[in-house]
Amino acid sequence: MPEVQTFLSSLVTEVVSKYDVDGIQGDDRLPALPARGGYDAYTTNAYRQAHNGNYPPSNHTDTAWINWRCQRLNAYGKQLYAQVKRIKPHVLVAHAPSLWPWSKEKYLQDWPTWLKEGYADVILPQLYRYKFADYKRIVDETLAQVGAQNRHKIFPGIITALADGFLISDELLKQCIEYNRSVGITGESFFYFESLRRSPKFYAEVYKKINAQYP
């Protein structure tokens, strides 16, 4: 809805205009919409105008229906990117979506398109896995999806701690980071910050040493 987009954009542009920020992040919620959404009156009318009066499919997983809604969200993402860059060209526009195509199928986030069409500076995909083999597999899949030309914009999200007490082992975290560097990924995002407090030695020593090995 235009009113909602205008409001969200006003929040972002206010922050960019008034404060010394390095970037803004849409996470996995902006631009996004649960795939079951879009049946409101405004969106339904917009769909009917574009489809000879036909109503949206009742099946929310219908491919064409998903693509149509993704395209509208993509257009908003592109618009927001341009607004930020007009204010401060150096401010990064980042997103932390889920894996693709799950992100598209569930939250209408077709983020490889954002990279391909040039309105996302950084993508921090939530590559949350608890075994190295699983992590390695989805890193490889993600890099294949974005292509070599956008590899430098990918900074995987690694799950390192949870409120329920989970804390990633130093060995697994080291494996994940070293694999990132071996395939040309220059950084990562740790979710969430609690691991920094609970494993300070790793980040102060091991992480620093790994990065020194891959200048």
VMD Tcl script that draws the C-alpha trace (Angstrom):
set ca {
  {0.00 0.00 0.00}
  {1.42 3.43 -0.95}
  {0.64 4.94 2.46}
  {2.52 2.20 4.26}
  {5.49 2.42 1.89}
  {5.61 6.19 2.30}
  {5.59 5.87 6.08}
  {8.35 3.25 6.13}
  {10.43 5.26 3.68}
  {10.02 8.36 5.84}
  {11.46 6.51 8.84}
  {14.47 5.33 6.84}
  {15.18 8.66 5.16}
  {14.86 10.51 8.47}
  {17.57 8.32 9.99}
  {19.81 8.68 6.93}
  {19.32 12.46 6.82}
  {19.73 13.27 10.50}
  {22.27 10.77 11.76}
  {25.77 9.57 10.94}
  {24.91 6.00 9.98}
  {26.96 3.66 7.80}
  {23.91 1.94 6.39}
  {20.34 0.77 6.78}
  {19.12 -2.82 6.84}
  {15.84 -4.33 5.76}
  {16.56 -7.67 7.45}
  {14.01 -10.32 6.39}
  {11.06 -7.97 6.84}
  {11.62 -5.11 4.39}
  {10.61 -5.29 1.64}
  {8.66 -8.42 2.47}
  {5.20 -9.83 3.01}
  {4.14 -13.27 4.23}
  {3.16 -15.30 1.18}
  {-0.36 -15.69 2.55}
  {-0.80 -11.93 2.36}
  {-1.92 -9.74 -0.49}
  {-5.62 -10.52 -0.32}
  {-6.51 -7.11 1.08}
  {-8.80 -4.85 -0.93}
  {-6.06 -2.56 -2.23}
  {-3.80 -5.32 -3.54}
  {-6.70 -7.35 -4.88}
  {-7.95 -4.36 -6.87}
  {-4.47 -3.68 -8.23}
  {-4.20 -7.31 -9.31}
  {-7.61 -7.23 -11.00}
  {-6.70 -4.07 -12.91}
  {-3.65 -5.84 -14.28}
  {-5.43 -9.13 -15.04}
  {-8.63 -8.26 -16.90}
  {-10.73 -8.19 -13.75}
  {-9.70 -11.62 -12.53}
  {-9.21 -12.13 -8.80}
  {-5.92 -13.38 -7.33}
  {-5.59 -17.18 -7.13}
  {-6.93 -18.60 -3.88}
  {-3.79 -20.72 -3.72}
  {-1.22 -18.37 -2.19}
  {1.62 -20.53 -3.54}
  {0.57 -20.04 -7.17}
  {3.79 -19.18 -9.04}
  {2.41 -16.33 -11.10}
  {0.73 -14.81 -8.02}
  {3.97 -15.02 -6.06}
  {5.91 -13.44 -8.92}
  {3.44 -10.59 -9.30}
  {3.63 -9.70 -5.62}
  {7.42 -10.05 -5.61}
  {7.66 -7.61 -8.50}
  {5.68 -5.03 -6.57}
  {7.89 -5.44 -3.51}
  {10.98 -5.33 -5.70}
  {9.79 -2.02 -7.12}
  {9.46 -0.62 -3.61}
  {12.93 -1.88 -2.68}
  {14.35 -0.17 -5.75}
  {12.55 3.05 -4.89}
  {13.80 3.00 -1.29}
  {17.36 2.34 -2.46}
  {17.21 5.39 -4.74}
  {15.85 7.57 -1.93}
  {18.70 6.62 0.38}
  {21.35 7.18 -2.28}
  {19.97 10.60 -3.20}
  {20.48 11.70 0.40}
  {23.85 10.08 1.06}
  {25.36 8.00 -1.76}
  {27.87 6.33 0.56}
  {25.26 4.88 2.94}
  {24.89 1.13 2.43}
  {21.52 -0.49 1.80}
  {21.64 -3.98 3.27}
  {19.26 -6.88 3.79}
  {19.38 -10.10 5.82}
  {16.86 -12.38 4.10}
  {16.33 -16.08 4.45}
  {17.70 -18.62 2.00}
  {16.52 -18.34 -1.58}
  {14.12 -19.60 -2.93}
  {12.56 -20.15 0.53}
  {12.67 -16.39 1.05}
  {10.67 -15.85 -2.11}
  {8.20 -18.66 -1.50}
  {7.47 -17.66 2.11}
  {8.17 -13.91 2.36}
  {8.10 -12.75 -1.26}
  {11.75 -11.68 -1.03}
  {13.39 -12.31 -4.40}
  {16.70 -10.93 -3.23}
  {18.95 -12.33 -6.00}
  {17.01 -9.96 -8.26}
  {17.87 -7.06 -5.95}
  {21.55 -7.82 -6.46}
  {21.23 -8.45 -10.18}
  {19.38 -5.19 -10.78}
  {21.62 -3.15 -8.50}
  {19.48 -2.00 -5.59}
  {21.12 -3.89 -2.74}
  {24.68 -3.15 -1.64}
  {25.00 -5.95 0.90}
  {23.13 -9.20 1.48}
  {23.59 -11.10 4.74}
  {21.60 -14.29 4.07}
  {20.57 -16.22 7.15}
  {22.63 -19.35 6.55}
  {21.83 -20.76 9.96}
  {22.98 -24.36 10.27}
  {24.32 -26.51 13.09}
  {26.60 -28.81 11.08}
  {29.50 -27.80 8.88}
  {28.46 -30.00 5.94}
  {25.05 -28.31 5.90}
  {26.59 -24.86 6.13}
  {29.06 -25.57 3.34}
  {26.26 -26.81 1.08}
  {24.09 -23.73 1.46}
  {27.06 -21.40 1.04}
  {27.82 -23.08 -2.27}
  {24.16 -22.87 -3.31}
  {23.98 -19.19 -2.39}
  {27.10 -18.26 -4.32}
  {25.80 -20.11 -7.37}
  {22.54 -18.17 -7.14}
  {24.16 -14.73 -7.05}
  {26.98 -15.33 -9.53}
  {30.64 -14.37 -9.39}
  {29.91 -10.71 -10.10}
  {27.98 -10.31 -6.83}
  {29.97 -12.62 -4.57}
  {31.66 -9.65 -2.89}
  {28.26 -8.43 -1.65}
  {27.48 -11.65 0.25}
  {28.23 -11.85 3.99}
  {26.64 -15.01 5.41}
  {24.73 -14.94 8.66}
  {26.06 -17.63 11.00}
  {24.01 -18.71 14.01}
  {26.34 -18.47 17.00}
  {24.09 -18.21 20.07}
  {20.45 -18.36 21.11}
  {18.52 -17.27 24.15}
  {17.83 -20.92 25.01}
  {21.50 -21.38 25.87}
  {22.87 -22.61 22.55}
  {26.44 -21.53 21.83}
  {28.29 -22.57 18.72}
  {31.51 -24.48 19.28}
  {34.77 -22.73 18.47}
  {35.63 -25.58 16.11}
  {32.45 -25.27 14.04}
  {32.65 -21.48 13.92}
  {36.27 -21.67 12.79}
  {35.35 -24.14 10.05}
  {32.56 -21.91 8.76}
  {34.71 -18.78 8.68}
  {37.65 -20.52 7.05}
  {35.35 -21.95 4.39}
  {33.95 -18.49 3.72}
  {37.44 -17.15 3.12}
  {38.40 -20.11 0.94}
  {35.57 -19.31 -1.50}
  {36.18 -15.57 -1.58}
  {33.73 -14.38 1.07}
  {35.42 -11.60 3.01}
  {33.15 -11.34 6.05}
  {30.14 -12.68 7.90}
  {27.44 -11.68 10.36}
  {27.10 -13.39 13.73}
  {23.63 -13.98 15.14}
  {23.37 -12.99 17.72}
  {25.68 -10.69 19.72}
  {25.52 -12.88 22.85}
  {28.27 -15.07 21.40}
  {30.66 -12.10 21.51}
  {30.23 -11.93 25.27}
  {30.35 -15.68 25.86}
  {33.31 -16.46 23.58}
  {35.49 -13.33 23.74}
  {38.74 -15.21 23.28}
  {37.63 -16.67 19.95}
  {36.83 -13.29 18.43}
  {39.85 -11.57 19.92}
  {42.35 -14.23 18.89}
  {41.13 -16.95 16.52}
  {38.95 -14.72 14.34}
  {41.70 -12.15 14.10}
  {44.20 -14.85 13.11}
  {41.92 -16.26 10.38}
  {41.43 -12.84 8.85}
  {45.16 -12.22 8.90}
  {45.63 -15.38 6.84}
  {43.23 -14.14 4.16}
  {44.13 -10.47 3.56}
}
mol new
graphics top color blue
foreach p $ca { graphics top sphere $p radius 0.5 }
foreach p [lrange $ca 0 end-1] q [lrange $ca 1 end] { graphics top cylinder $p $q radius 0.2 }
display resetview
